[in-house]
Amino acid sequence: MPGEESTAELQAAGLQQLEQESAAAGEQLRATVAQGEQLLVSLQAALSNIHTAQLEMQKIAADQFIDAYTGANTL
């Protein structure tokens, strides 16, 4: 029966194509996840820099407040 062989061959070819598409989608997903992880590292570094700068500004403000109210700047 030629119709059954043809159908089996078509199914096998379709399955092979789906497997190839799945593999390609898997690779794309892995690349996207890796890119997302790199972005996360960059964002964490930026947030750390912002936090450090805020702490430094708070220290400067506190030092200025102390100097202003303890008379450290007056003679």
N, C-alpha and C positions, 0 to 999 in steps of 0.2 A: 504494500500500500504506500504509494509515493506521498500521499497527503500527510500521513502520520510522520514519516521521516522528515519531511519538510517542516512540519510543526515542531518537532523535537529540535531540529537544527535552529529554527528561529528562536525557540525558547532558550537554547544554550547561548546563542549569540546575544539575545536580549539580557540574559543573566550576566554574561561577560561584560557587556557594556555597563550594566548597573554596578558591577563590582569595580570597574575602572572609575566610574563617576564617584562612587563612594570613597575610593582611595584618594581621588583628587580633592574631594570635599574634606576628608580627614587631614590631608596636608595643609589645606587652606585654614582649617580650624586651628591646627597646631601653630601655624605662622601667626594667626590673629591672636592667639593666647600669648605667645611669646612677645608680641608687640605690646599687648596689654600689660604684661608683667613689667616690661621696660618702662612703660608710661607710669605705672604705679610707683616704681622705684624713683623716677624723676619727681613725681608729685610728692612723695614722702620726703625727699631731699629738700624740695622747695618749702614745704611746711616746716621742716626742721629749721631752715634758715630764717623763716618768718618768726618762728618762736624765739630763736636766739636773739634776733633783732629787737623783738618786743621786750625781752628780759633786759637787754642792754639799755633800751630807752627808759624802762621803769627804774633801773638803777640810777641813771643820770638824773631823772626827775626827782628821785628820792634824795640823792646827794644835794641837788640844788635846793630842795625844800629844807633839808637839814641845815645847809649853809645859810639860807635866808633867815631862819628862825633861831639860830644859835649865835648869830652875830659873828660868824667866822669871817665874813667879808668886811667887817668894820674894824676900824683902828681905834 
